[in-house]
Structure formats: C-alpha cells, structure tokens
Amino acid sequence: MTSDEIRKAMFFFTFLLLLALDGFGDDLIPRLTFTSETGLAFIYGEAEEIVYKSPSGTDLLSLLVYPVPPGLGAYVGMEARWRDSILTRIRLETAWPLMSGNLTDDDWGYDTPSTGEPDVHSDSTAYLTSWVHGDLEFGFPDNRLPITVETLFGFTFRQMAWEGWDALQNPGTTDYPTGEISGYIIDYRQTWLIPWIGFSLGHKESATILAVSLRFAPWMSVVGRDVHMARTEPTTFVDVMSGGVMVSGGLRGEIRLADNIWLAGRISLEKFKGARGDTFIYEVGSPIETQYPNTGGAALILFSSYLGFSIHP
C-alpha cells in the first residue's frame, strides 16, 4: 500500500466512524467541533536492520545501524470532537535531513559471538531519502476531574528510506574488498504499521493547555527491503517481520495567542524493538528465492519535537 493510499484510507475510515457514532442523524454537524493544526517538525534517531544466526537464537550475524540525522519537516493535523466525549485525530508528517549520517555494518562469523568485536566492520555515508509518518487516533476523555484523563487507541504508519555511499571496510570479504569502495553501496527501506493503546493526562485553563501521554504497542508489523548494490550480483533482502513492542512518551503544551489561535508545541520519544520474521533473498537474473525463517529483525528509536499553530473552535 502506498503512502497516498494510506492517507486516503485514514480520512475515509474516520468519516465512517463519525457517521456511525451519530447514527446518521440530522443534527450530526452541530454536534461536531473541529480543531486544525500545522507547523514544523524536528526529527533525530536511528534504525536497525538485524540478521540473526538462527531462527530461535539471539546471537547476531549482522547489524546495520541507519542514522536518522537531524531533520526538519512539516506536519498537518485535524481533530474532530463529538459531544466532548469521543475524539478522532488525523496527523500527517514528512521531513528532510539537514545533513548526511554514518551507516555502520558489523558482521560476525557463525563461530564468533556477537557480544564481542565484529569480524568485519564497515562505514558508509548515509542519506535519508524518504520520511513519511501518519497517525490515526481515537480518544475518550473523562472531564469529571480537574485533570482530564483520556483513553487512547490508534494506528501509526512510518516509512523511511536510505541510500549508503562510499564504504570503508576492514577486513575484506568475498563480496567486498578491504579498503574503500566508491559509489552506491546499499538501498534500504523500513515500513512500520503499529496498532497501539495509551492514555493522556491533561489540564486546560483559559489560555493554556498542558498534557502528558504514554502509548504502548504489544505487536507491530514491519517490512524491511535491503538492496546490496555493490555485490558482484546485486541482491535484494526482504524481511517480513512482526511482534515486538513499542513504547512512546510525549509532552504537549499550548498557549492562546488570540480568540481561537494557539501556539502549540510537543516533544516525544519513541522506541520500537523486538520485531522479527522471515528473510527472503532475491538475486538479479535468478528466479530462485531463498528463505531463512525467523532470522530478520528490526528496531527503531526516535526523538521528535514540533512547533506550530492550532485553530480551536
């Protein structure tokens, strides 16, 4: 599914949910209030591509760490509130790196534990070439206390891509010689789909809003595609993974600037780990597909901050 199809599906299902909750009544529109927000995003973190030596073990055969260098982006969001008791939020984000980063690739032999130094290490210049993030969130606030307690659940979509160039490797291997390898070395893409649950605690005054939130996912779906461009025969590795956990914490604040215009800021820290699944290997010019069960893995850690303007009813 493309990122454009994801966006269309998010809007479509949100609209259907709102209609269902109201029962298609004539007073649907008066019961709804909308808040919109747009602004700038800052991102930083790293992603991991993991290869395990065996389907059930945790010893590593290979670990590639892809940087998410400091990047600047833009986001847009909308919240629909139904009778102050049910909220639907949609948020889309994209970003561009402000600089390149360093891609590391560590490899261990089957007889070398990955707790020690790798048998082969390489460094490449990495460029983040794609960043797409989407959230669909549903909230159920309880306003009976001075602090609003909101139960949350939703779905997060993330897609990131990198290019690796000009590797420096020592020692050499059959596919890559010792020393510097010039040119386009590797192309990697990670796609995450995460259903999650969570809660937030918030307090609103006449001119300020402050809220903290925590989200948790006990399962994720991840697909990684790694194309080794510099091999004698370019080879594609596709990891189809699931499981793992995600933990995310955030802090949000807003200050009223005018009647319905607010300055909004948010920071968040997210960690995704434990996803694991099968690896499929395809070589150019060969119809043969090789499958390695449960040897592929992925992880991700991200820091994000946002600053923008929101329009309240």
VOMI-422824 format. One line per field, with one value per residue (C-alpha): x, y, z; residue number from 1. Coordinates in steps of 0.05 Angstrom, whole numbers. Layout:
N
c1: (X:...)
c2: (Y:...)
c3: (Z:...)
n: (NUM:...)
***
This chain:
313
c1: (0:28:32:-22:-69:-56:-75:-140:-159:-147:-194:-246:-249:-251:-311:-347:-334:-363:-425:-435:-429:-482:-530:-536:-579:-599:-560:-493:-457:-478:-451:-382:-327:-261:-190:-135:-60:1:74:147:176:247:269:330:345:368:341:370:370:385:405:404:446:389:312:307:372:391:464:474:503:497:476:467:452:420:421:361:404:376:320:268:198:126:62:-13:-67:-141:-184:-258:-293:-362:-400:-334:-335:-304:-245:-216:-148:-110:-39:9:83:143:215:281:350:394:457:482:499:543:517:554:553:580:586:604:622:579:635:643:594:563:577:650:683:656:697:681:663:646:625:586:557:482:429:357:317:245:206:130:91:17:-27:-100:-121:-185:-193:-245:-235:-263:-274:-304:-239:-195:-146:-174:-159:-162:-161:-128:-121:-98:-53:15:47:120:163:236:288:363:420:490:550:626:641:705:712:764:778:750:701:684:634:670:746:786:791:747:690:665:595:525:531:463:390:346:273:233:157:122:48:33:-33:-27:-63:-48:-73:-60:-67:-83:-104:-135:-140:-169:-103:-60:-63:-14:-16:29:16:41:29:44:41:49:53:78:82:148:176:249:278:353:386:461:482:557:557:581:507:462:420:354:339:266:249:175:170:120:116:159:138:133:135:124:121:103:92:47:32:-9:-14:-72:-49:-117:-190:-183:-109:-60:15:26:89:103:162:162:209:192:227:209:244:236:203:226:209:230:283:274:334:329:388:386:377:357:285:307:283:319:281:311:256:256:326:307:298:287:289:279:288:264:263:214:195:141:123:62:-5:-73:-142:-194:-269)
c2: (0:68:128:163:103:104:177:166:106:145:201:151:108:169:196:129:125:194:178:113:145:196:147:189:239:307:342:310:374:415:360:362:412:414:434:440:447:456:471:449:382:364:291:252:178:113:49:-21:-78:-143:-212:-269:-332:-380:-378:-384:-352:-281:-283:-236:-250:-178:-110:-48:18:71:142:189:252:318:335:389:375:396:367:378:351:354:335:321:324:293:319:325:250:220:249:229:255:250:272:270:288:289:311:324:313:373:331:262:209:149:79:23:-50:-102:-176:-236:-306:-365:-384:-313:-289:-222:-199:-188:-147:-159:-198:-146:-72:-20:53:87:156:150:195:194:196:188:202:192:188:182:175:156:164:157:187:181:237:238:311:299:314:377:336:306:231:208:135:128:77:84:65:92:86:101:93:112:100:109:105:85:110:103:48:38:-35:-75:-132:-153:-207:-245:-193:-130:-119:-89:-13:39:21:81:92:69:12:-1:19:5:18:4:6:2:-8:-4:-12:18:36:91:147:220:267:339:405:465:536:596:610:547:472:421:345:284:219:147:97:23:-29:-104:-121:-89:-105:-87:-97:-83:-83:-81:-79:-92:-53:-65:-141:-178:-194:-142:-178:-159:-180:-173:-182:-193:-184:-177:-178:-136:-76:-1:49:123:182:254:323:375:448:504:578:621:678:704:685:618:615:578:567:491:452:378:332:256:197:130:63:3:-64:-139:-145:-209:-251:-287:-263:-274:-266:-250:-245:-205:-251:-311:-334:-373:-346:-366:-362:-360:-369:-320:-292:-220:-165:-90:-35:40:97:168:236:286:358:401:475:503:537:507:536:519:528)
c3: (0:-20:27:-16:-6:69:73:34:77:142:121:95:158:204:166:171:246:258:218:255:323:306:275:212:250:222:278:261:243:305:350:319:331:294:312:260:269:225:238:235:258:281:280:304:317:286:257:258:208:245:219:270:263:278:279:354:379:395:372:313:245:222:249:206:240:196:222:224:224:248:201:191:167:166:195:190:235:249:309:307:375:383:445:483:494:432:393:326:306:240:232:172:173:126:137:102:132:146:137:119:172:183:167:205:185:234:216:259:236:259:307:335:389:373:444:422:368:297:247:193:202:150:150:94:83:92:63:89:24:48:112:116:182:193:255:264:336:376:445:500:551:621:642:711:747:746:705:641:635:563:540:472:416:345:288:267:198:187:125:119:65:60:10:30:-9:-8:42:81:102:141:133:65:45:-17:-39:-15:-15:41:38:5:-42:-82:-107:-90:-39:-8:-12:49:66:130:134:202:217:292:328:398:462:512:557:570:629:613:644:608:632:595:560:569:556:583:573:580:544:542:486:483:427:443:368:304:230:196:126:110:40:32:-37:-37:-99:-97:-98:-159:-170:-137:-84:-50:21:43:117:134:210:266:342:387:429:422:479:467:515:499:528:496:512:481:494:469:423:401:407:372:352:397:395:401:419:430:443:441:449:417:419:376:386:382:314:280:219:155:107:32:-15:-89:-137:-201:-261:-219:-207:-145:-79:-15:51:121:174:233:222:205:256:262:314:316:365:350:383:353:370:339:339:303:307:323:309:362:354)
n: (1:2:3:4:5:6:7:8:9:10:11:12:13:14:15:16:17:18:19:20:21:22:23:24:25:26:27:28:29:30:31:32:33:34:35:36:37:38:39:40:41:42:43:44:45:46:47:48:49:50:51:52:53:54:55:56:57:58:59:60:61:62:63:64:65:66:67:68:69:70:71:72:73:74:75:76:77:78:79:80:81:82:83:84:85:86:87:88:89:90:91:92:93:94:95:96:97:98:99:100:101:102:103:104:105:106:107:108:109:110:111:112:113:114:115:116:117:118:119:120:121:122:123:124:125:126:127:128:129:130:131:132:133:134:135:136:137:138:139:140:141:142:143:144:145:146:147:148:149:150:151:152:153:154:155:156:157:158:159:160:161:162:163:164:165:166:167:168:169:170:171:172:173:174:175:176:177:178:179:180:181:182:183:184:185:186:187:188:189:190:191:192:193:194:195:196:197:198:199:200:201:202:203:204:205:206:207:208:209:210:211:212:213:214:215:216:217:218:219:220:221:222:223:224:225:226:227:228:229:230:231:232:233:234:235:236:237:238:239:240:241:242:243:244:245:246:247:248:249:250:251:252:253:254:255:256:257:258:259:260:261:262:263:264:265:266:267:268:269:270:271:272:273:274:275:276:277:278:279:280:281:282:283:284:285:286:287:288:289:290:291:292:293:294:295:296:297:298:299:300:301:302:303:304:305:306:307:308:309:310:311:312:313)
***
